[in-house]
Amino acid sequence: MKKLLLVDDDRAVHVLVNRALENAGFDVHAVTTKQAALEAMETLRPDVVLLDIILPDCSGLEAFQQIRQRDSHLPVIFITGSGTSDTAIEAMKLGGFDYVHKPIDLDQLEALVERAVASRRLATVPVGMRDILEPEEKGDAFVGRCAAMQEVFKAIGRVAPQNIPVLIRGESGTGKELVARAVFQHGARADGPFLAVNCAALSETLLESELFGHEKGSFTGAHERRIGKFEQCSGGTIFLDEVGDMTPLVQSKVLRLLQEQKFERVGGNETISTDVRIISATNRDLEEMCEEGEFRSDLFYRLNGFTINLPTLNERGDDRVMLFQHFLALLNRELTREVEGIAPDALHLLMEYDWPGNVRELQSVLKQAMLQASGSVLMAVHLPDYISEALSERTSGPNAHGKAGDSERWSITSLIDQHLAKNPDNLYGDMLAWLETNLLSRVLQHTKGNQSEAARLLGITRGSLRNKIRSHNISISQVVSLNDEVDSADAPVEEEAEQDANEVATT
Ligand SMILES: Nc1ncnc2c1ncn2[C@@H]1O[C@H](COP(=O)(O)OP(=O)(O)OP(=O)(O)O)[C@@H](O)[C@H]1O
């Protein structure tokens, strides 16, 4: 259970917060003084603190500093009354997580404490880059024994102590966030703050304000000054996830920050100095984006002080078996089950499957299978149907489902119905992956493997098409060879398909 320490001398706030957060799974421990808070920290070991800015025995700021001396990564959210914003801003500059005003908006509070707990987890739960952690060890295991993963671990060890920006690249679900946490935890700034921002999750205005802060009145809704993550995180590390999704405006501001470690808040004139290390991650083809003018190449070079490339799950050989064991052990604990192994038929399917969603998909498939299974062994029937369907589709060729007689089986509605009947928990992702694979295969077949023409028809860039082909593991030569209409007159086009296929294989 997540533990929240509330420090406020107003007992009405105790009742309110308790009522709001216990439903969200928080154990709320309320005290009224700084002294009681410091004592509770020893026994309770809270995940987050909610601290009134004015306390009977000292100021909230003084209490904050003493709390942080005891636990430098503990997120502290301030509660402020009217007229105390300046003190709250001061606290943010010292590393406070955020603040809420009285009367407290309980929905906002719940969202904030959830984010604070997630942020603490990123900074403090150790990432063990060894084999599987023993169940009693606390932490997240970063499983990997294959050569490519050993290179990743070595790279983390080499670059973590240097104060240079690190760019982590890899398809979705390959473990980029785990790498970012490991770089931070093994770095010289491990005692400093670690904040993560997902650049794809916010609009341009909100992202700009989240990163750089804003002055009161700088845009509609900016009712007061706000401190941004770069200011809040001085002396620490910031993780910019999905960095390829930043707009040109935000890109130029981040570039200046990287060059000068200086910036202005949105709507402000004061130049603020900071000292942050940037770790960024993306699954996008930044080189292609630079060529297309979508990403600044000077920013790309600055972010890319050192690159760590994560292999796809398919490239990890027997690591997949280790990951099956690892997640079975974790899921046994989470679901209080005692599944001991995987039957040969299920293992065969799991080893043959392409895993477009990488480790995250593997985790979700095993969970779905465990929920289906009642005994101590996972069998093929417990796996989601799309795993065996993807394999039979691969053997019979992607155009097989266009044949007469198969139309009912492959109609989108019936496919959705089949999945719905199994009470899925990732139908959106599964269906999109299925649809995208079929769409791309069909169009590539139509263009006889010509990727430029396929990209034009699809209305996407060639780089984006190439990324999708790679992430769905589509073999262009196989798609083209299935086309009955390919004849000898198409030889030059086939050559291009071959060249494209090689390009996919080597990028
Ligand atoms: N090698 C690994 N060992 C154990 N768990 C892993 C490994 N790689 C990834 N995971 C787990 O898989 C899930 C997805 O990993 P993560 O969020 O780091 O991927 P990501 O590359 O950042 O994905 P995205 O690009 O979609 O944000 C997480 O639960 C993570 O703990």
The ligand as a Gaussian input file, in Angstrom:
#p B3LYP/6-31G(d) Opt

LIG

0 1
 N       15.203000      -6.470000     -19.954000
 C       14.142000      -6.318000     -19.163000
 N       14.042000      -7.030000     -18.023000
 C       12.939000      -6.924000     -17.237000
 N       11.907000      -6.105000     -17.491000
 C       11.959000      -5.357000     -18.602000
 C       13.087000      -5.416000     -19.495000
 N       12.863000      -4.549000     -20.514000
 C       11.676000      -3.975000     -20.275000
 N       11.128000      -4.456000     -19.129000
 C        9.804000      -4.089000     -18.582000
 O        8.939000      -3.880000     -19.708000
 C        8.095000      -2.751000     -19.497000
 C        8.347000      -1.717000     -20.588000
 O        9.644000      -1.159000     -20.401000
 P        9.934000       0.421000     -20.570000
 O        8.756000       1.237000     -20.085000
 O       11.257000       0.717000     -19.947000
 O        9.989000       0.482000     -22.169000
 P       10.168000       1.749000     -23.103000
 O       11.152000       1.361000     -24.148000
 O       10.477000       2.976000     -22.266000
 O        8.729000       1.854000     -23.778000
 P        8.033000       3.142000     -24.482000
 O        8.913000       3.579000     -25.620000
 O        6.732000       2.593000     -24.978000
 O        7.884000       4.184000     -23.406000
 C        8.416000      -2.238000     -18.107000
 O        7.506000      -2.827000     -17.200000
 C        9.827000      -2.749000     -17.840000
 O       10.064000      -2.914000     -16.461000

